[in-house]
Amino acid sequence: MSLLEKDKAFVWHPFTQYQTSGDPIVITKGEKHYLYDEEGNKYIDANSSWWTNVHGHSNPYIAEKVYKQFLTLDHSIFAGATHPTAIEISERLIKLLGRDFQKVFFSDNGSTSTEVALKMAIQFWFNKGEQKRTRILALEGAYHGDTFGAMSVGQRGYFNKPFEHLFFDVDFIPFPTEENKEEVIAQVEKLFGTEEFAGFIFEPLVQGSAGMTMYAPEILDALLAIAKKYQVVTIADEVMTGFGRTGKLFAIDHLELSPDIICLSKGITGGSLPIGITVTSQQMFDTFLSDDTTKALLHGHSYTGNALCCAAVSASLDLFERESTWEVIRIIEKGNKDFVEKVQQHPKVRTARYLGTIMAFEVEQSGKSNYFSSIKEEAIAYFKSKGILLRPLGNVIFLNPPYTITQEDLDHVYKEMLAFLEKL
Ligand SMILES: Cc1ncc(COP(=O)(O)O)c(C=O)c1O
């Protein structure tokens, strides 16, 4: 049996309708911003393997640090025990985040990092004895993961229809734009004014799964100001936007005000190993102190604080201290700016936008932009034939490459994006 035949026999892939989908590519090697298939074909990983990879694949620096960690300590229980690498990265993250951030909670992936954040916000009010503070606010179009709590605060629709009746109630406000911002701000003032809200969760500045939709820091600052006025716990889900994606280390670095909780994953290990991290303040932490055990955050996973994942975080943070990483981020940012100026004039493009290393454009189609657009499959096949792996969000084609990409490869991707539009 070939690898592909065995895959078909034994593997169930995510987000895949087997009745209609084509074969997966068998990836046998990754190096820098390239992935190689079993025939040796080389592809530019234009969306960084589900937006995770920032320092290039099989990064030797990360590999070395993880290997050394493995020889010393692979994994140990994290309740009633700790280890040097978890302590090291916690201290470094607290210094990098600044503001009031003081405590790092470990979990396994992006979804669990948001689940933990929601549980912190809800239990914060429970522990204070404020029974009325139970409501959660989220943005329309949000995506915070695929576990039940994360799905509850995400956009309801095709993806989670079978489970919708089991979700907890959440209030959604329209995605804020320059046009509707006054209405959205007024709506939030009214909602938070009820003093029934426990928390407000949002993807800061860029909603990833919604189609890399972007909103201004001034709008988010205005929403955060209202939340602070009414003491609503604010949760910045930086699972996608963190680690240089918006041109700064964190998207919240574009803001004047600070959220109470931040969720991190994806790029935090350079995209090499899974980890979820939820960071909050001393004030939040202190609310869980009590003689009563049930007031503690009774949440954890077998692999919480895994030492290999922590070593990958440590290596990734080292690489962010290198000027060369930021030089590539600037190169991608400049490339995106120039490309957006050009592509937004194209008659087949509805809108185009960029922030830092993220660039997206919506291809014209009948009706509203949506995930099930047929343009998606056409684009995947076209770009694959040009040595580029990308996975559009419906008719939204986007670029968020690893920070090892060269100017030449960036230019190749932009050129092929224009050629694809011509071909449509
Ligand atoms: C903003 C955001 N939050 C949470 C998640 C969920 O992360 P994971 O897929 O690691 O569970 C994602 C994944 O795309 C995301 O983009």
The ligand as an SDF file (V2000), in Angstrom:
LIG
                    3D

 16 16  0  0  0  0  0  0  0  0999 V2000
   -8.0930   33.3290   17.1350 C   0  0  0  0  0  0  0  0  0  0  0  0
   -8.0620   31.8550   17.3530 C   0  0  0  0  0  0  0  0  0  0  0  0
   -8.3780   31.3660   18.5620 N   0  0  0  0  0  0  0  0  0  0  0  0
   -8.3580   30.0490   18.8190 C   0  0  0  0  0  0  0  0  0  0  0  0
   -8.0120   29.1480   17.8320 C   0  0  0  0  0  0  0  0  0  0  0  0
   -8.0210   27.6810   18.1370 C   0  0  0  0  0  0  0  0  0  0  0  0
   -6.7240   27.2020   18.2080 O   0  0  0  0  0  0  0  0  0  0  0  0
   -6.4460   25.6310   18.0600 P   0  0  0  0  0  0  0  0  0  0  0  0
   -6.7580   25.2910   16.6460 O   0  0  0  0  0  0  0  0  0  0  0  0
   -4.9920   25.4900   18.3800 O   0  0  0  0  0  0  0  0  0  0  0  0
   -7.3110   24.9300   19.0380 O   0  0  0  0  0  0  0  0  0  0  0  0
   -7.6710   29.6060   16.5680 C   0  0  0  0  0  0  0  0  0  0  0  0
   -7.3060   28.6580   15.4960 C   0  0  0  0  0  0  0  0  0  0  0  0
   -7.2670   28.9710   14.3390 O   0  0  0  0  0  0  0  0  0  0  0  0
   -7.7020   31.0020   16.3160 C   0  0  0  0  0  0  0  0  0  0  0  0
   -7.4190   31.5020   15.1040 O   0  0  0  0  0  0  0  0  0  0  0  0
  1  2  1  0
  2  3  1  0
  2 15  2  0
  3  4  2  0
  4  5  1  0
  5  6  1  0
  5 12  2  0
  6  7  1  0
  7  8  1  0
  8  9  2  0
  8 10  1  0
  8 11  1  0
 12 13  1  0
 12 15  1  0
 13 14  2  0
 15 16  1  0
M  END
$$$$
